[in-house]
Amino acid sequence: MVAKKWVTMQSVLFVCLGNICRSPIAEGVAKELIESHALHVTIDSAGTGDWHIGEPPCKNSIKVAKEHGVDISHLRARKVTKEDFEKFDLLVALDANNLADLVAMGAKNVVKLGSFGYDGKDVPDPYFFRGFEGFERVYEMIESCVANLVKEKFLGE
């Protein structure tokens, strides 16, 4: 019998630019996985920018998540705060710009989501793609990376 590693991490914050497309998808996917494994982990998301505070995720993010059985319609955008650096054990940036912004703000416990399955590559903003297909592509990247993050950080696999 192989013993599983003891996992001490208890909270993760996913961070993108506006907190209306990528990071809410990551939050929703992570919450579903955490719940399915009956883990007790706090999951949240935020943006480095403040232009969408209080808004729900964009319609295409809600739609693509719903098509995959994840409801993110109740989430509301917020801006990351310095208090988040103490509150969350791990901050997960969706791209290099967000990672750099977090580090510039003083975050020490930050990684890129792409480090969990995409060789450290950025998860691109779906608005850089034309049409809904970009959201589907980004969802698939997020889902894969979040699954790997949960396995590594919480399930000890």
C-alpha positions in Angstrom: 0.0 0.0 0.0 1.3 3.4 -1.0 0.8 6.2 1.5 -0.6 9.4 0.2 1.3 12.7 0.9 -0.3 14.8 3.7 -1.5 18.0 2.0 -1.6 21.1 4.2 -2.8 23.6 1.6 -6.3 24.8 2.4 -7.0 27.7 0.0 -6.4 28.7 -3.6 -7.1 32.0 -5.4 -7.3 32.0 -9.2 -6.3 35.4 -10.8 -6.8 36.8 -14.3 -7.1 40.4 -15.5 -10.8 41.3 -15.0 -12.2 38.3 -13.2 -15.0 37.8 -15.7 -13.8 35.0 -17.9 -10.8 32.8 -17.1 -10.5 33.0 -13.3 -14.2 32.4 -12.6 -14.1 29.4 -14.9 -11.1 28.1 -13.0 -12.9 28.8 -9.7 -16.0 26.9 -10.8 -14.0 23.9 -12.1 -11.9 23.7 -9.0 -14.9 23.9 -6.7 -16.5 21.0 -8.6 -13.4 18.9 -8.3 -12.8 19.8 -4.6 -16.5 18.9 -3.8 -16.3 15.6 -5.8 -13.3 14.5 -3.7 -15.0 15.7 -0.4 -12.0 18.0 0.3 -12.2 21.0 2.6 -10.5 23.7 0.6 -11.4 27.4 0.0 -11.5 28.3 -3.6 -12.0 31.9 -4.9 -11.1 34.1 -7.9 -10.1 37.7 -8.4 -8.7 40.1 -11.1 -5.7 42.3 -11.1 -7.9 45.1 -12.7 -10.8 46.8 -11.2 -13.0 47.6 -14.1 -15.5 44.7 -13.6 -16.0 44.8 -9.9 -19.4 43.4 -8.9 -20.2 42.1 -12.4 -21.0 38.5 -13.2 -18.7 36.4 -15.4 -19.2 37.2 -19.1 -22.0 35.5 -20.9 -19.7 33.2 -22.9 -17.9 32.1 -19.8 -21.2 31.3 -18.1 -22.3 29.4 -21.2 -19.2 27.3 -21.7 -19.1 26.4 -18.0 -22.8 25.5 -18.0 -22.2 23.3 -21.1 -19.7 21.4 -19.0 -22.0 21.1 -15.9 -20.4 24.0 -13.9 -22.5 26.9 -12.8 -20.6 30.1 -12.4 -23.5 32.5 -12.9 -23.6 33.5 -9.2 -20.0 34.6 -9.1 -19.1 38.3 -9.0 -15.9 40.0 -10.1 -13.6 41.4 -7.5 -10.1 42.9 -7.4 -7.3 41.0 -5.7 -6.1 42.6 -2.5 -2.9 42.4 -0.5 -4.9 40.7 2.2 -5.4 37.8 -0.3 -1.7 37.1 -0.1 -2.0 36.2 3.5 -5.5 34.6 3.3 -4.7 32.2 0.4 -2.0 29.5 0.5 -1.6 29.6 -3.3 -2.3 32.3 -5.9 -2.7 30.9 -9.4 -2.2 33.4 -12.2 -3.8 32.6 -15.6 -1.0 34.2 -17.5 2.5 35.8 -17.2 1.2 39.3 -17.1 -1.1 38.5 -14.1 1.8 36.6 -12.5 4.1 39.7 -12.9 1.3 42.0 -11.5 0.9 39.8 -8.4 4.6 39.6 -7.8 4.9 43.4 -8.2 2.1 43.7 -5.6 4.2 41.6 -3.2 2.7 38.1 -3.6 5.2 35.3 -2.9 3.0 32.2 -3.2 2.1 32.5 -6.8 2.3 30.1 -9.8 0.9 30.0 -13.3 -1.9 27.7 -14.0 -0.2 26.5 -17.2 2.5 25.0 -14.9 0.0 22.2 -14.2 -0.2 20.7 -17.7 0.8 23.2 -20.4 4.6 23.5 -19.8 4.1 26.8 -18.1 2.3 28.4 -21.0 -0.3 31.1 -20.5 -4.0 30.3 -20.5 -4.9 33.0 -23.1 -7.8 35.4 -22.7 -10.6 33.9 -24.8 -11.3 37.3 -26.3 -8.1 36.9 -28.4 -9.9 34.1 -30.3 -12.8 34.7 -32.7 -16.2 33.5 -31.6 -17.3 31.0 -28.9 -14.7 28.4 -29.9 -12.1 30.4 -28.0 -14.1 30.0 -24.8 -14.3 26.3 -25.4 -10.6 26.0 -26.0 -9.8 28.1 -22.9 -12.2 26.0 -20.8 -10.5 22.8 -21.9 -7.1 24.2 -21.0 -8.4 25.4 -17.6 -10.1 22.1 -16.8 -7.0 20.1 -17.6 -4.7 22.3 -15.6 -7.0 22.6 -12.6 -7.5 18.8 -12.5 -3.7 18.4 -12.4 -3.4 21.1 -9.7 -6.0 19.4 -7.5 -4.2 16.0 -8.0 -0.8 17.4 -7.1 -1.7 19.8 -4.3 -4.7 18.2 -2.7 -4.7 14.5 -3.5 -1.0 14.0 -3.3 -0.8 12.2 -6.7 
